[in-house]
Amino acid sequence: MADCDTGSAGRSRPADLLLSRLRDAVYWSGVAIFVATVSALFTAIFVNVVLRYIFEQGISWAYEIPAILFPWSVAGAIVVATASGRNIQVAILAKLLPSAPRRIVGLAVQLSLILVSLGVIWTSGPILASSRFTTLSETGISQVYGVSSLIYCFAMIAVIGSVDLVRLLRGGVYMGEDEAESSFS
């Protein structure tokens, strides 16, 4: 499930267990957000369609719900893909290198991932601040609730990168034979 493995076949140290549980918690938070938002979107749109056909008038706020929930569903899906190692990654370089240089590449990749994610969070402050003043016309809900999904998504990606970085620093293997095949590159 991860981009790096501890290489300890069958035995689990407490730190490895903690890292695995942290990564699993991030994964399941993404699953919960994705399932909840897609379910709510589907229900709102379905009820709106049924009401339109029966009463020739739908729920006006049903058109605004996607503005809040769709960014969260995308953020949840991105977190799930990243936590399960199913994101787009370029594995050809890592596959060509022996294990020691491959770990160095892995350390650089994870560190870059963490820095970029934290950079996105840091620079999204003005966007988040300005979205507080934009409200949806029918419901009056602030756009900040949809835009804040950006913070969740990149914070969880930074956590995943940190978990993988710690695993690599503890001697884990980066891009094992079976892991590179699970990417979409």
Backbone torsions as a table, in degrees:
resi	resn	phi	psi	omega
1	MET	NA	-17.4	-175.5
2	ALA	-110.3	165.7	175.7
3	ASP	-79.6	-16.6	178.2
4	CYS	-137.1	147.2	-176.5
5	ASP	-124.1	150.7	-178.1
6	THR	-73.7	-19.1	-179.9
7	GLY	77.8	4.5	-179.9
8	SER	-92.5	87.4	-175.0
9	ALA	-61.8	109.7	173.9
10	GLY	90.0	-25.8	-177.9
11	ARG	-108.7	145.2	-176.2
12	SER	-127.2	124.0	175.6
13	ARG	-85.9	156.2	-178.6
14	PRO	-55.3	-40.3	179.9
15	ALA	-65.2	-39.2	178.1
16	ASP	-64.6	-39.7	178.0
17	LEU	-64.0	-42.7	178.7
18	LEU	-62.5	-44.3	178.5
19	LEU	-63.0	-41.6	178.7
20	SER	-64.3	-41.3	179.7
21	ARG	-67.8	-36.6	177.3
22	LEU	-64.2	-44.9	178.8
23	ARG	-64.2	-40.7	177.6
24	ASP	-63.4	-39.9	178.9
25	ALA	-63.0	-41.0	176.9
26	VAL	-63.8	-44.2	178.8
27	TYR	-57.9	-49.8	-176.9
28	TRP	-70.2	-27.5	174.2
29	SER	-65.9	-38.9	176.4
30	GLY	-65.7	-41.0	178.2
31	VAL	-62.5	-46.2	-178.3
32	ALA	-61.7	-44.6	179.6
33	ILE	-64.4	-44.7	-179.5
34	PHE	-62.6	-49.1	-178.3
35	VAL	-63.0	-44.6	-178.5
36	ALA	-64.2	-45.1	-177.3
37	THR	-71.1	-42.0	178.8
38	VAL	-66.6	-38.1	177.1
39	SER	-63.2	-45.0	179.4
40	ALA	-65.2	-41.5	177.1
41	LEU	-61.0	-48.7	-179.4
42	PHE	-61.2	-45.1	-178.5
43	THR	-62.6	-46.5	-179.6
44	ALA	-62.0	-44.4	-179.4
45	ILE	-69.0	-40.6	179.0
46	PHE	-63.3	-47.4	179.0
47	VAL	-62.2	-40.0	178.4
48	ASN	-62.0	-43.2	179.0
49	VAL	-64.6	-45.1	179.7
50	VAL	-61.0	-45.4	179.3
51	LEU	-64.1	-35.6	177.4
52	ARG	-64.3	-42.0	-179.6
53	TYR	-73.1	-36.2	-177.2
54	ILE	-81.1	-49.1	-173.5
55	PHE	-107.6	0.3	-177.1
56	GLU	58.4	23.9	175.6
57	GLN	-152.8	128.6	-178.2
58	GLY	-99.6	-167.9	177.8
59	ILE	-91.7	120.6	-175.8
60	SER	-66.5	-33.8	-178.2
61	TRP	-74.5	-12.1	-179.3
62	ALA	-64.6	-22.6	178.1
63	TYR	-79.5	-18.6	-179.3
64	GLU	-92.9	-20.7	-178.5
65	ILE	-57.8	-41.6	178.4
66	PRO	-60.4	-28.3	179.1
67	ALA	-63.0	-27.3	179.1
68	ILE	-95.8	-43.9	-171.4
69	LEU	-84.9	-32.0	-177.9
70	PHE	-61.3	-45.0	176.6
71	PRO	-58.4	-35.3	178.7
72	TRP	-69.8	-36.9	178.6
73	SER	-66.5	-39.4	177.4
74	VAL	-66.0	-43.7	179.0
75	ALA	-61.1	-44.0	177.8
76	GLY	-61.0	-42.5	179.8
77	ALA	-66.2	-38.6	178.0
78	ILE	-64.5	-41.9	179.1
79	VAL	-63.9	-43.2	178.4
80	VAL	-61.5	-45.9	-179.3
81	ALA	-63.0	-42.4	-179.5
82	THR	-67.9	-44.2	-178.5
83	ALA	-66.6	-28.5	-179.6
84	SER	-96.1	4.2	178.0
85	GLY	72.0	22.9	-178.5
86	ARG	-103.7	18.8	178.1
87	ASN	-84.7	168.9	179.3
88	ILE	-74.4	126.9	178.5
89	GLN	-147.3	149.5	178.8
90	VAL	-95.5	109.4	-173.0
91	ALA	-103.0	-7.1	-173.2
92	ILE	-63.3	-41.3	179.8
93	LEU	-64.2	-46.4	-179.2
94	ALA	-63.5	-36.4	-179.4
95	LYS	-69.3	-25.3	-178.6
96	LEU	-82.4	-18.5	-175.0
97	LEU	-92.2	150.2	170.8
98	PRO	-66.9	171.1	-170.8
99	SER	-61.9	-40.7	-177.5
100	ALA	-65.3	-52.3	176.6
101	PRO	-65.6	-29.3	177.4
102	ARG	-63.2	-40.0	177.0
103	ARG	-63.4	-38.6	178.5
104	ILE	-63.9	-43.1	175.7
105	VAL	-60.8	-43.2	179.1
106	GLY	-61.2	-42.7	177.1
107	LEU	-61.5	-43.4	179.1
108	ALA	-64.9	-40.6	179.7
109	VAL	-64.6	-47.6	-178.2
110	GLN	-66.2	-40.6	177.9
111	LEU	-63.9	-42.6	177.2
112	SER	-62.4	-42.1	178.7
113	LEU	-60.1	-44.4	179.2
114	ILE	-63.8	-47.1	-177.7
115	LEU	-64.6	-42.2	178.3
116	VAL	-65.1	-43.4	179.6
117	SER	-62.1	-45.8	178.0
118	LEU	-65.9	-34.7	176.2
119	GLY	-64.3	-41.2	177.5
120	VAL	-63.4	-43.2	178.7
121	ILE	-61.5	-45.5	-177.5
122	TRP	-63.0	-46.2	-176.4
123	THR	-79.6	-11.4	178.9
124	SER	-84.1	-1.9	178.6
125	GLY	-53.4	-50.4	179.2
126	PRO	-62.8	-36.2	178.2
127	ILE	-65.8	-44.4	178.9
128	LEU	-63.7	-42.1	179.8
129	ALA	-64.2	-43.9	-178.9
130	SER	-71.2	-27.3	-179.3
131	SER	-71.0	-15.5	176.5
132	ARG	-65.4	-26.5	-176.6
133	PHE	-94.3	-2.9	177.5
134	THR	-102.3	123.1	-179.5
135	THR	-120.9	154.3	176.1
136	LEU	-74.7	139.8	-170.4
137	SER	-67.4	-40.3	-175.1
138	GLU	-81.1	-44.1	-175.3
139	THR	-95.1	-23.2	-176.9
140	GLY	77.2	8.7	179.3
141	ILE	-73.0	136.0	179.8
142	SER	-71.4	143.0	177.9
143	GLN	-67.3	-13.4	-179.3
144	VAL	-59.6	-28.5	-179.5
145	TYR	-68.4	-31.9	175.7
146	GLY	-81.0	-42.6	-177.6
147	VAL	-66.9	-28.7	-179.0
148	SER	-65.5	-14.0	175.2
149	SER	-61.3	-27.7	177.3
150	LEU	-61.1	-42.0	179.6
151	ILE	-65.1	-47.6	178.9
152	TYR	-57.1	-49.9	-175.2
153	CYS	-58.3	-52.5	-175.8
154	PHE	-74.4	-27.5	174.3
155	ALA	-65.6	-42.5	179.6
156	MET	-68.8	-35.8	176.3
157	ILE	-65.3	-38.4	176.6
158	ALA	-64.8	-38.0	177.3
159	VAL	-64.5	-45.1	179.1
160	ILE	-61.3	-44.5	177.4
161	GLY	-61.8	-37.9	178.7
162	SER	-67.2	-41.0	176.8
163	VAL	-60.7	-46.1	-179.9
164	ASP	-67.1	-35.8	177.7
165	LEU	-64.3	-44.9	178.4
166	VAL	-62.2	-42.5	178.3
167	ARG	-60.6	-41.9	178.6
168	LEU	-66.5	-41.0	178.3
169	LEU	-64.7	-25.6	179.1
170	ARG	-88.9	8.2	175.9
171	GLY	102.2	12.8	180.0
172	GLY	-68.7	163.4	-179.8
173	VAL	-97.4	133.8	177.8
174	TYR	-100.2	131.3	178.1
175	MET	53.6	65.9	174.0
176	GLY	-66.1	172.4	-175.8
177	GLU	-56.2	-44.3	-176.3
178	ASP	-80.6	-24.8	-175.8
179	GLU	-73.8	-37.6	-179.9
180	ALA	-65.6	-28.3	-179.9
181	GLU	-73.0	-17.5	-178.1
182	SER	-84.9	-9.1	-179.2
183	SER	-80.4	167.6	-179.6
184	PHE	-101.5	27.7	179.4
185	SER	-94.6	NA	NA
